Amino acid sequence: MSKPSQEDIESLFKDLTIYKDRIKREMGNISKNLRISSSQLNSTLKNHDELNQLDKILAKLKDMKTESSDFN
């Protein structure tokens, strides 16, 4: 399998960031409707498995972007 291009990495990073922001926004809207406190929402977001996984993936992609740009 070949290495992803800089454009592929940037595109995936952008798409995953948009997805992560959408999850957070939707959870925020739901919590408002359910009258959940902001501290409880923040705790839920901090412990959300999918968001934590996305953070790890985004960190790896950021490292890949840096490594790729170092070689160019």
PyMOL Python script that loads the backbone (N, CA, C, O; Angstrom):
from pymol import cmd

cmd.read_pdbstr("""\
ATOM      1  N   MET A   1       0.847  -1.173   0.000  1.00  0.00           N
ATOM      2  CA  MET A   1       0.000   0.000   0.000  1.00  0.00           C
ATOM      3  C   MET A   1       0.893   1.236   0.000  1.00  0.00           C
ATOM      4  O   MET A   1       1.831   1.337   0.791  1.00  0.00           O
ATOM      5  N   SER A   2       0.594   2.166  -0.888  1.00  0.00           N
ATOM      6  CA  SER A   2       1.416   3.362  -0.996  1.00  0.00           C
ATOM      7  C   SER A   2       1.034   4.382   0.075  1.00  0.00           C
ATOM      8  O   SER A   2      -0.057   4.356   0.645  1.00  0.00           O
ATOM      9  N   LYS A   3       1.977   5.269   0.315  1.00  0.00           N
ATOM     10  CA  LYS A   3       1.728   6.334   1.288  1.00  0.00           C
ATOM     11  C   LYS A   3       0.687   7.298   0.746  1.00  0.00           C
ATOM     12  O   LYS A   3       0.661   7.578  -0.453  1.00  0.00           O
ATOM     13  N   PRO A   4      -0.168   7.805   1.618  1.00  0.00           N
ATOM     14  CA  PRO A   4      -1.156   8.784   1.158  1.00  0.00           C
ATOM     15  C   PRO A   4      -0.471  10.101   0.803  1.00  0.00           C
ATOM     16  O   PRO A   4       0.545  10.477   1.389  1.00  0.00           O
ATOM     17  N   SER A   5      -1.047  10.771  -0.153  1.00  0.00           N
ATOM     18  CA  SER A   5      -0.488  12.062  -0.563  1.00  0.00           C
ATOM     19  C   SER A   5      -0.831  13.126   0.478  1.00  0.00           C
ATOM     20  O   SER A   5      -1.696  12.927   1.331  1.00  0.00           O
ATOM     21  N   GLN A   6      -0.147  14.239   0.391  1.00  0.00           N
ATOM     22  CA  GLN A   6      -0.406  15.377   1.280  1.00  0.00           C
ATOM     23  C   GLN A   6      -1.864  15.824   1.148  1.00  0.00           C
ATOM     24  O   GLN A   6      -2.510  16.173   2.137  1.00  0.00           O
ATOM     25  N   GLU A   7      -2.368  15.808  -0.084  1.00  0.00           N
ATOM     26  CA  GLU A   7      -3.749  16.218  -0.332  1.00  0.00           C
ATOM     27  C   GLU A   7      -4.738  15.256   0.325  1.00  0.00           C
ATOM     28  O   GLU A   7      -5.752  15.674   0.884  1.00  0.00           O
ATOM     29  N   ASP A   8      -4.422  13.948   0.247  1.00  0.00           N
ATOM     30  CA  ASP A   8      -5.286  12.949   0.882  1.00  0.00           C
ATOM     31  C   ASP A   8      -5.344  13.152   2.394  1.00  0.00           C
ATOM     32  O   ASP A   8      -6.413  13.086   3.002  1.00  0.00           O
ATOM     33  N   ILE A   9      -4.200  13.396   2.978  1.00  0.00           N
ATOM     34  CA  ILE A   9      -4.120  13.611   4.421  1.00  0.00           C
ATOM     35  C   ILE A   9      -4.907  14.857   4.819  1.00  0.00           C
ATOM     36  O   ILE A   9      -5.681  14.836   5.776  1.00  0.00           O
ATOM     37  N   GLU A  10      -4.701  15.932   4.081  1.00  0.00           N
ATOM     38  CA  GLU A  10      -5.397  17.178   4.390  1.00  0.00           C
ATOM     39  C   GLU A  10      -6.905  17.040   4.222  1.00  0.00           C
ATOM     40  O   GLU A  10      -7.675  17.578   5.018  1.00  0.00           O
ATOM     41  N   SER A  11      -7.324  16.325   3.196  1.00  0.00           N
ATOM     42  CA  SER A  11      -8.748  16.120   2.950  1.00  0.00           C
ATOM     43  C   SER A  11      -9.379  15.297   4.068  1.00  0.00           C
ATOM     44  O   SER A  11     -10.450  15.634   4.574  1.00  0.00           O
ATOM     45  N   LEU A  12      -8.706  14.221   4.445  1.00  0.00           N
ATOM     46  CA  LEU A  12      -9.221  13.373   5.525  1.00  0.00           C
ATOM     47  C   LEU A  12      -9.253  14.135   6.842  1.00  0.00           C
ATOM     48  O   LEU A  12     -10.212  14.018   7.605  1.00  0.00           O
ATOM     49  N   PHE A  13      -8.209  14.916   7.111  1.00  0.00           N
ATOM     50  CA  PHE A  13      -8.153  15.721   8.329  1.00  0.00           C
ATOM     51  C   PHE A  13      -9.331  16.688   8.375  1.00  0.00           C
ATOM     52  O   PHE A  13      -9.995  16.824   9.403  1.00  0.00           O
ATOM     53  N   LYS A  14      -9.580  17.355   7.256  1.00  0.00           N
ATOM     54  CA  LYS A  14     -10.684  18.310   7.179  1.00  0.00           C
ATOM     55  C   LYS A  14     -12.027  17.613   7.389  1.00  0.00           C
ATOM     56  O   LYS A  14     -12.862  18.084   8.161  1.00  0.00           O
ATOM     57  N   ASP A  15     -12.230  16.492   6.703  1.00  0.00           N
ATOM     58  CA  ASP A  15     -13.500  15.762   6.811  1.00  0.00           C
ATOM     59  C   ASP A  15     -13.743  15.255   8.237  1.00  0.00           C
ATOM     60  O   ASP A  15     -14.857  15.359   8.751  1.00  0.00           O
ATOM     61  N   LEU A  16     -12.713  14.714   8.867  1.00  0.00           N
ATOM     62  CA  LEU A  16     -12.880  14.203  10.234  1.00  0.00           C
ATOM     63  C   LEU A  16     -13.103  15.335  11.230  1.00  0.00           C
ATOM     64  O   LEU A  16     -13.846  15.170  12.198  1.00  0.00           O
ATOM     65  N   THR A  17     -12.475  16.467  11.004  1.00  0.00           N
ATOM     66  CA  THR A  17     -12.685  17.625  11.875  1.00  0.00           C
ATOM     67  C   THR A  17     -14.128  18.116  11.761  1.00  0.00           C
ATOM     68  O   THR A  17     -14.757  18.448  12.766  1.00  0.00           O
ATOM     69  N   ILE A  18     -14.641  18.160  10.549  1.00  0.00           N
ATOM     70  CA  ILE A  18     -16.034  18.566  10.334  1.00  0.00           C
ATOM     71  C   ILE A  18     -16.973  17.576  11.027  1.00  0.00           C
ATOM     72  O   ILE A  18     -17.936  17.978  11.679  1.00  0.00           O
ATOM     73  N   TYR A  19     -16.688  16.285  10.882  1.00  0.00           N
ATOM     74  CA  TYR A  19     -17.510  15.250  11.517  1.00  0.00           C
ATOM     75  C   TYR A  19     -17.494  15.388  13.038  1.00  0.00           C
ATOM     76  O   TYR A  19     -18.539  15.314  13.686  1.00  0.00           O
ATOM     77  N   LYS A  20     -16.311  15.590  13.599  1.00  0.00           N
ATOM     78  CA  LYS A  20     -16.172  15.750  15.048  1.00  0.00           C
ATOM     79  C   LYS A  20     -16.946  16.972  15.536  1.00  0.00           C
ATOM     80  O   LYS A  20     -17.647  16.908  16.545  1.00  0.00           O
ATOM     81  N   ASP A  21     -16.816  18.071  14.823  1.00  0.00           N
ATOM     82  CA  ASP A  21     -17.535  19.299  15.197  1.00  0.00           C
ATOM     83  C   ASP A  21     -19.049  19.099  15.124  1.00  0.00           C
ATOM     84  O   ASP A  21     -19.794  19.619  15.954  1.00  0.00           O
ATOM     85  N   ARG A  22     -19.497  18.332  14.113  1.00  0.00           N
ATOM     86  CA  ARG A  22     -20.929  18.066  13.980  1.00  0.00           C
ATOM     87  C   ARG A  22     -21.451  17.241  15.154  1.00  0.00           C
ATOM     88  O   ARG A  22     -22.532  17.514  15.674  1.00  0.00           O
ATOM     89  N   ILE A  23     -20.691  16.243  15.565  1.00  0.00           N
ATOM     90  CA  ILE A  23     -21.094  15.426  16.724  1.00  0.00           C
ATOM     91  C   ILE A  23     -21.220  16.314  17.959  1.00  0.00           C
ATOM     92  O   ILE A  23     -22.205  16.235  18.693  1.00  0.00           O
ATOM     93  N   LYS A  24     -20.216  17.157  18.179  1.00  0.00           N
ATOM     94  CA  LYS A  24     -20.238  18.031  19.350  1.00  0.00           C
ATOM     95  C   LYS A  24     -21.409  19.011  19.296  1.00  0.00           C
ATOM     96  O   LYS A  24     -22.062  19.265  20.308  1.00  0.00           O
ATOM     97  N   ARG A  25     -21.665  19.554  18.117  1.00  0.00           N
ATOM     98  CA  ARG A  25     -22.768  20.503  17.951  1.00  0.00           C
ATOM     99  C   ARG A  25     -24.114  19.815  18.192  1.00  0.00           C
ATOM    100  O   ARG A  25     -24.981  20.355  18.879  1.00  0.00           O
ATOM    101  N   GLU A  26     -24.278  18.620  17.620  1.00  0.00           N
ATOM    102  CA  GLU A  26     -25.531  17.893  17.806  1.00  0.00           C
ATOM    103  C   GLU A  26     -25.746  17.501  19.265  1.00  0.00           C
ATOM    104  O   GLU A  26     -26.865  17.566  19.772  1.00  0.00           O
ATOM    105  N   MET A  27     -24.673  17.095  19.934  1.00  0.00           N
ATOM    106  CA  MET A  27     -24.804  16.762  21.356  1.00  0.00           C
ATOM    107  C   MET A  27     -25.145  18.007  22.172  1.00  0.00           C
ATOM    108  O   MET A  27     -25.900  17.939  23.142  1.00  0.00           O
ATOM    109  N   GLY A  28     -24.584  19.136  21.770  1.00  0.00           N
ATOM    110  CA  GLY A  28     -24.908  20.394  22.444  1.00  0.00           C
ATOM    111  C   GLY A  28     -26.367  20.764  22.266  1.00  0.00           C
ATOM    112  O   GLY A  28     -27.021  21.195  23.216  1.00  0.00           O
ATOM    113  N   ASN A  29     -26.885  20.599  21.052  1.00  0.00           N
ATOM    114  CA  ASN A  29     -28.296  20.899  20.800  1.00  0.00           C
ATOM    115  C   ASN A  29     -29.218  19.963  21.580  1.00  0.00           C
ATOM    116  O   ASN A  29     -30.223  20.401  22.141  1.00  0.00           O
ATOM    117  N   ILE A  30     -28.878  18.695  21.614  1.00  0.00           N
ATOM    118  CA  ILE A  30     -29.687  17.728  22.361  1.00  0.00           C
ATOM    119  C   ILE A  30     -29.658  18.055  23.847  1.00  0.00           C
ATOM    120  O   ILE A  30     -30.684  17.983  24.525  1.00  0.00           O
ATOM    121  N   SER A  31     -28.483  18.414  24.351  1.00  0.00           N
ATOM    122  CA  SER A  31     -28.378  18.707  25.788  1.00  0.00           C
ATOM    123  C   SER A  31     -29.190  19.948  26.157  1.00  0.00           C
ATOM    124  O   SER A  31     -29.747  20.024  27.252  1.00  0.00           O
ATOM    125  N   LYS A  32     -29.257  20.921  25.243  1.00  0.00           N
ATOM    126  CA  LYS A  32     -30.085  22.110  25.498  1.00  0.00           C
ATOM    127  C   LYS A  32     -31.552  21.722  25.587  1.00  0.00           C
ATOM    128  O   LYS A  32     -32.271  22.174  26.479  1.00  0.00           O
ATOM    129  N   ASN A  33     -31.993  20.876  24.649  1.00  0.00           N
ATOM    130  CA  ASN A  33     -33.392  20.437  24.655  1.00  0.00           C
ATOM    131  C   ASN A  33     -33.735  19.633  25.909  1.00  0.00           C
ATOM    132  O   ASN A  33     -34.856  19.695  26.413  1.00  0.00           O
ATOM    133  N   LEU A  34     -32.756  18.881  26.400  1.00  0.00           N
ATOM    134  CA  LEU A  34     -32.975  18.066  27.597  1.00  0.00           C
ATOM    135  C   LEU A  34     -32.615  18.812  28.882  1.00  0.00           C
ATOM    136  O   LEU A  34     -32.734  18.277  29.984  1.00  0.00           O
ATOM    137  N   ARG A  35     -32.174  20.051  28.713  1.00  0.00           N
ATOM    138  CA  ARG A  35     -31.780  20.902  29.846  1.00  0.00           C
ATOM    139  C   ARG A  35     -30.673  20.263  30.700  1.00  0.00           C
ATOM    140  O   ARG A  35     -30.727  20.254  31.930  1.00  0.00           O
ATOM    141  N   ILE A  36     -29.693  19.743  30.005  1.00  0.00           N
ATOM    142  CA  ILE A  36     -28.529  19.161  30.673  1.00  0.00           C
ATOM    143  C   ILE A  36     -27.525  20.288  30.909  1.00  0.00           C
ATOM    144  O   ILE A  36     -27.311  21.127  30.033  1.00  0.00           O
ATOM    145  N   SER A  37     -26.921  20.306  32.073  1.00  0.00           N
ATOM    146  CA  SER A  37     -25.979  21.376  32.405  1.00  0.00           C
ATOM    147  C   SER A  37     -24.745  21.310  31.512  1.00  0.00           C
ATOM    148  O   SER A  37     -24.381  20.250  31.002  1.00  0.00           O
ATOM    149  N   SER A  38     -24.118  22.453  31.338  1.00  0.00           N
ATOM    150  CA  SER A  38     -22.925  22.502  30.489  1.00  0.00           C
ATOM    151  C   SER A  38     -21.786  21.681  31.087  1.00  0.00           C
ATOM    152  O   SER A  38     -20.985  21.110  30.348  1.00  0.00           O
ATOM    153  N   SER A  39     -21.705  21.616  32.405  1.00  0.00           N
ATOM    154  CA  SER A  39     -20.645  20.808  33.017  1.00  0.00           C
ATOM    155  C   SER A  39     -20.874  19.322  32.751  1.00  0.00           C
ATOM    156  O   SER A  39     -19.922  18.573  32.532  1.00  0.00           O
ATOM    157  N   GLN A  40     -22.133  18.900  32.770  1.00  0.00           N
ATOM    158  CA  GLN A  40     -22.436  17.501  32.473  1.00  0.00           C
ATOM    159  C   GLN A  40     -22.168  17.206  30.994  1.00  0.00           C
ATOM    160  O   GLN A  40     -21.656  16.140  30.651  1.00  0.00           O
ATOM    161  N   LEU A  41     -22.518  18.153  30.127  1.00  0.00           N
ATOM    162  CA  LEU A  41     -22.241  17.986  28.697  1.00  0.00           C
ATOM    163  C   LEU A  41     -20.738  17.893  28.470  1.00  0.00           C
ATOM    164  O   LEU A  41     -20.281  17.012  27.741  1.00  0.00           O
ATOM    165  N   ASN A  42     -19.968  18.777  29.074  1.00  0.00           N
ATOM    166  CA  ASN A  42     -18.508  18.749  28.917  1.00  0.00           C
ATOM    167  C   ASN A  42     -17.920  17.431  29.391  1.00  0.00           C
ATOM    168  O   ASN A  42     -17.005  16.891  28.769  1.00  0.00           O
ATOM    169  N   SER A  43     -18.442  16.921  30.484  1.00  0.00           N
ATOM    170  CA  SER A  43     -17.983  15.629  30.995  1.00  0.00           C
ATOM    171  C   SER A  43     -18.307  14.512  30.009  1.00  0.00           C
ATOM    172  O   SER A  43     -17.485  13.629  29.764  1.00  0.00           O
ATOM    173  N   THR A  44     -19.508  14.559  29.448  1.00  0.00           N
ATOM    174  CA  THR A  44     -19.920  13.554  28.470  1.00  0.00           C
ATOM    175  C   THR A  44     -19.041  13.622  27.228  1.00  0.00           C
ATOM    176  O   THR A  44     -18.608  12.591  26.712  1.00  0.00           O
ATOM    177  N   LEU A  45     -18.776  14.836  26.749  1.00  0.00           N
ATOM    178  CA  LEU A  45     -17.933  15.007  25.566  1.00  0.00           C
ATOM    179  C   LEU A  45     -16.517  14.505  25.837  1.00  0.00           C
ATOM    180  O   LEU A  45     -15.901  13.879  24.975  1.00  0.00           O
ATOM    181  N   LYS A  46     -16.007  14.779  27.026  1.00  0.00           N
ATOM    182  CA  LYS A  46     -14.651  14.367  27.380  1.00  0.00           C
ATOM    183  C   LYS A  46     -14.524  12.848  27.408  1.00  0.00           C
ATOM    184  O   LYS A  46     -13.470  12.304  27.077  1.00  0.00           O
ATOM    185  N   ASN A  47     -15.588  12.170  27.799  1.00  0.00           N
ATOM    186  CA  ASN A  47     -15.548  10.711  27.934  1.00  0.00           C
ATOM    187  C   ASN A  47     -16.193   9.981  26.761  1.00  0.00           C
ATOM    188  O   ASN A  47     -16.396   8.768  26.828  1.00  0.00           O
ATOM    189  N   HIS A  48     -16.515  10.689  25.704  1.00  0.00           N
ATOM    190  CA  HIS A  48     -17.173  10.096  24.536  1.00  0.00           C
ATOM    191  C   HIS A  48     -16.146   9.291  23.738  1.00  0.00           C
ATOM    192  O   HIS A  48     -15.169   9.849  23.237  1.00  0.00           O
ATOM    193  N   ASP A  49     -16.369   7.977  23.621  1.00  0.00           N
ATOM    194  CA  ASP A  49     -15.398   7.098  22.967  1.00  0.00           C
ATOM    195  C   ASP A  49     -15.093   7.496  21.532  1.00  0.00           C
ATOM    196  O   ASP A  49     -13.931   7.519  21.126  1.00  0.00           O
ATOM    197  N   GLU A  50     -16.126   7.809  20.764  1.00  0.00           N
ATOM    198  CA  GLU A  50     -15.914   8.143  19.358  1.00  0.00           C
ATOM    199  C   GLU A  50     -15.130   9.447  19.212  1.00  0.00           C
ATOM    200  O   GLU A  50     -14.259   9.555  18.349  1.00  0.00           O
ATOM    201  N   LEU A  51     -15.434  10.429  20.048  1.00  0.00           N
ATOM    202  CA  LEU A  51     -14.692  11.695  19.987  1.00  0.00           C
ATOM    203  C   LEU A  51     -13.233  11.488  20.389  1.00  0.00           C
ATOM    204  O   LEU A  51     -12.331  12.075  19.793  1.00  0.00           O
ATOM    205  N   ASN A  52     -13.010  10.664  21.389  1.00  0.00           N
ATOM    206  CA  ASN A  52     -11.636  10.382  21.807  1.00  0.00           C
ATOM    207  C   ASN A  52     -10.866   9.665  20.707  1.00  0.00           C
ATOM    208  O   ASN A  52      -9.692   9.952  20.474  1.00  0.00           O
ATOM    209  N   GLN A  53     -11.530   8.735  20.031  1.00  0.00           N
ATOM    210  CA  GLN A  53     -10.897   8.036  18.918  1.00  0.00           C
ATOM    211  C   GLN A  53     -10.591   9.007  17.782  1.00  0.00           C
ATOM    212  O   GLN A  53      -9.518   8.944  17.181  1.00  0.00           O
ATOM    213  N   LEU A  54     -11.519   9.896  17.489  1.00  0.00           N
ATOM    214  CA  LEU A  54     -11.290  10.904  16.451  1.00  0.00           C
ATOM    215  C   LEU A  54     -10.104  11.803  16.809  1.00  0.00           C
ATOM    216  O   LEU A  54      -9.308  12.157  15.939  1.00  0.00           O
ATOM    217  N   ASP A  55      -9.985  12.170  18.082  1.00  0.00           N
ATOM    218  CA  ASP A  55      -8.850  12.995  18.511  1.00  0.00           C
ATOM    219  C   ASP A  55      -7.521  12.276  18.252  1.00  0.00           C
ATOM    220  O   ASP A  55      -6.553  12.894  17.808  1.00  0.00           O
ATOM    221  N   LYS A  56      -7.480  10.982  18.531  1.00  0.00           N
ATOM    222  CA  LYS A  56      -6.255  10.205  18.294  1.00  0.00           C
ATOM    223  C   LYS A  56      -5.930  10.142  16.806  1.00  0.00           C
ATOM    224  O   LYS A  56      -4.777  10.306  16.407  1.00  0.00           O
ATOM    225  N   ILE A  57      -6.945   9.904  15.997  1.00  0.00           N
ATOM    226  CA  ILE A  57      -6.738   9.831  14.549  1.00  0.00           C
ATOM    227  C   ILE A  57      -6.289  11.182  14.005  1.00  0.00           C
ATOM    228  O   ILE A  57      -5.377  11.253  13.181  1.00  0.00           O
ATOM    229  N   LEU A  58      -6.935  12.256  14.469  1.00  0.00           N
ATOM    230  CA  LEU A  58      -6.559  13.594  14.008  1.00  0.00           C
ATOM    231  C   LEU A  58      -5.124  13.936  14.403  1.00  0.00           C
ATOM    232  O   LEU A  58      -4.409  14.582  13.638  1.00  0.00           O
ATOM    233  N   ALA A  59      -4.701  13.508  15.587  1.00  0.00           N
ATOM    234  CA  ALA A  59      -3.320  13.750  16.021  1.00  0.00           C
ATOM    235  C   ALA A  59      -2.341  13.001  15.116  1.00  0.00           C
ATOM    236  O   ALA A  59      -1.297  13.539  14.747  1.00  0.00           O
ATOM    237  N   LYS A  60      -2.683  11.755  14.758  1.00  0.00           N
ATOM    238  CA  LYS A  60      -1.819  10.989  13.852  1.00  0.00           C
ATOM    239  C   LYS A  60      -1.756  11.633  12.476  1.00  0.00           C
ATOM    240  O   LYS A  60      -0.687  11.714  11.871  1.00  0.00           O
ATOM    241  N   LEU A  61      -2.906  12.091  11.981  1.00  0.00           N
ATOM    242  CA  LEU A  61      -2.923  12.757  10.676  1.00  0.00           C
ATOM    243  C   LEU A  61      -2.112  14.043  10.705  1.00  0.00           C
ATOM    244  O   LEU A  61      -1.433  14.381   9.735  1.00  0.00           O
ATOM    245  N   LYS A  62      -2.186  14.756  11.820  1.00  0.00           N
ATOM    246  CA  LYS A  62      -1.411  15.998  11.952  1.00  0.00           C
ATOM    247  C   LYS A  62       0.084  15.681  11.898  1.00  0.00           C
ATOM    248  O   LYS A  62       0.855  16.393  11.254  1.00  0.00           O
ATOM    249  N   ASP A  63       0.485  14.601  12.584  1.00  0.00           N
ATOM    250  CA  ASP A  63       1.884  14.177  12.537  1.00  0.00           C
ATOM    251  C   ASP A  63       2.282  13.782  11.115  1.00  0.00           C
ATOM    252  O   ASP A  63       3.375  14.113  10.657  1.00  0.00           O
ATOM    253  N   MET A  64       1.389  13.074  10.421  1.00  0.00           N
ATOM    254  CA  MET A  64       1.668  12.669   9.044  1.00  0.00           C
ATOM    255  C   MET A  64       1.810  13.893   8.137  1.00  0.00           C
ATOM    256  O   MET A  64       2.664  13.924   7.251  1.00  0.00           O
ATOM    257  N   LYS A  65       0.963  14.899   8.369  1.00  0.00           N
ATOM    258  CA  LYS A  65       1.052  16.134   7.583  1.00  0.00           C
ATOM    259  C   LYS A  65       2.403  16.793   7.802  1.00  0.00           C
ATOM    260  O   LYS A  65       3.043  17.255   6.858  1.00  0.00           O
ATOM    261  N   THR A  66       2.830  16.830   9.062  1.00  0.00           N
ATOM    262  CA  THR A  66       4.114  17.456   9.396  1.00  0.00           C
ATOM    263  C   THR A  66       5.267  16.686   8.777  1.00  0.00           C
ATOM    264  O   THR A  66       6.176  17.277   8.194  1.00  0.00           O
ATOM    265  N   GLU A  67       5.227  15.360   8.907  1.00  0.00           N
ATOM    266  CA  GLU A  67       6.293  14.534   8.333  1.00  0.00           C
ATOM    267  C   GLU A  67       6.330  14.681   6.826  1.00  0.00           C
ATOM    268  O   GLU A  67       7.405  14.783   6.235  1.00  0.00           O
ATOM    269  N   SER A  68       5.173  14.693   6.207  1.00  0.00           N
ATOM    270  CA  SER A  68       5.098  14.804   4.754  1.00  0.00           C
ATOM    271  C   SER A  68       5.621  16.163   4.286  1.00  0.00           C
ATOM    272  O   SER A  68       6.314  16.241   3.271  1.00  0.00           O
ATOM    273  N   SER A  69       5.300  17.217   5.007  1.00  0.00           N
ATOM    274  CA  SER A  69       5.765  18.543   4.606  1.00  0.00           C
ATOM    275  C   SER A  69       7.263  18.712   4.877  1.00  0.00           C
ATOM    276  O   SER A  69       7.925  19.504   4.205  1.00  0.00           O
ATOM    277  N   ASP A  70       7.800  17.976   5.853  1.00  0.00           N
ATOM    278  CA  ASP A  70       9.232  18.036   6.130  1.00  0.00           C
ATOM    279  C   ASP A  70      10.046  17.468   4.972  1.00  0.00           C
ATOM    280  O   ASP A  70      11.174  17.899   4.733  1.00  0.00           O
ATOM    281  N   PHE A  71       9.479  16.503   4.255  1.00  0.00           N
ATOM    282  CA  PHE A  71      10.184  15.879   3.155  1.00  0.00           C
ATOM    283  C   PHE A  71      10.019  16.620   1.840  1.00  0.00           C
ATOM    284  O   PHE A  71      10.732  16.340   0.876  1.00  0.00           O
ATOM    285  N   ASN A  72       9.105  17.544   1.792  1.00  0.00           N
ATOM    286  CA  ASN A  72       8.864  18.292   0.539  1.00  0.00           C
ATOM    287  C   ASN A  72       9.626  19.586   0.520  1.00  0.00           C
ATOM    288  O   ASN A  72       9.542  20.338  -0.450  1.00  0.00           O
TER     289      ASN A  72
END
""", "prot")
cmd.dss("prot")
cmd.show_as("cartoon", "prot")
cmd.util.cbc("prot")
cmd.orient("prot")
